[in-house]
Amino acid sequence: MGVILAPAMDASPSLHCLIEIPKGSRNKYEWDAELQAIKLNRFLFSSVVFPTDYGFVTETLGEKGEALDALVCVNAATFPGCLIEVRVVGVLQMDDEEGRSDKLVCVPADDPAWDEVEGIDGLPEQLRKEIQHFYSMYKEPEGKHVEIHGWADRDAAEEAVDDGRRRYAEEQP
C-alpha cells in the first residue's frame, strides 16, 4: 500500500503553462478555445526562432481577457499541448501593436537544471539577450512594431499571476 501525503498548508497552488509553441520553432501555434485544440496561426516572416517554449498560464486572465503569456525556459523543446508545472522568475515588459503584451518568464518546477534560478538575474545573460532580441524584432517583417521596456523580477511576475488568477476566478460561474 502506498503512502498518500497531504499538501503542505502553506504551499501555493501549482502553476501550469500550456505550451503552444516549442523552443526553436518558426511556426506560430495558438490554442483555439472554440475548437479545444492547438492550431497553426501563421509562420514567422523572419529567420528567427522562438528562444524558449511559449504558451500561457492556465486558469489566469490578463487585462485583455486572455490567459497570461508565458515563456518557459527549457533545455530541450517540448511540444504543442504539453502542460508543464512551472515557477515564475520574472517578466519581460513590452508593448506590441495591440498594447501591453508582457511575457511571464518561467522555469520548470521539477527540472534540477533550473532549481537554482529564483529571479530573472538567475537566468543566463545570453538567454535573456536572446529573448529580448527575439521579441524586439520578430514582428518587424510583418510591418508591426514592438517596444521592449525591460525586465521585472519575480515579485512583479507573482503579482501578475495573482491578479490573473483573481480575474479568472471572477469570470467563473
NORLIN-V722490 format. One line per field, one symbol per residue. phi: phi as a letter, one per 20 degrees, with the letter a starting at -180 (. if undefined). burial: I if it has 9 or more other ideal C-beta (glycine too) atoms within 8 Angstrom, else O. A space follows every 50 residues. Layout:
phi=???
burial=???
This chain:
phi=.eeddffffeffffdcdeedcfgnededebfdffelbecfeadfeceecf fbfcabeflccefendgffbddfcecgebgnfdcfccecrbeebccfdog bfcfdccffddgfdgeedbffffggffffffffgffcfegfemddcdedo dceggffffffgffffffffeff
burial=OOOOOOOOOOOOOOIIIIIIIIIOIOOIIOIIOOOOOIOOOOOIOOOOII IIIIIIIIOIIIOOOOIIIIIIIIOOIIOIOIIIIIOIIIIIIIOIOOOO IIIIIIIIIOIOOIOOIOIIOOIOOOIIOIIIOIIOIIIIOOOOOIOIOO IIIIOIIIOIIOOIIOIIOOOOO
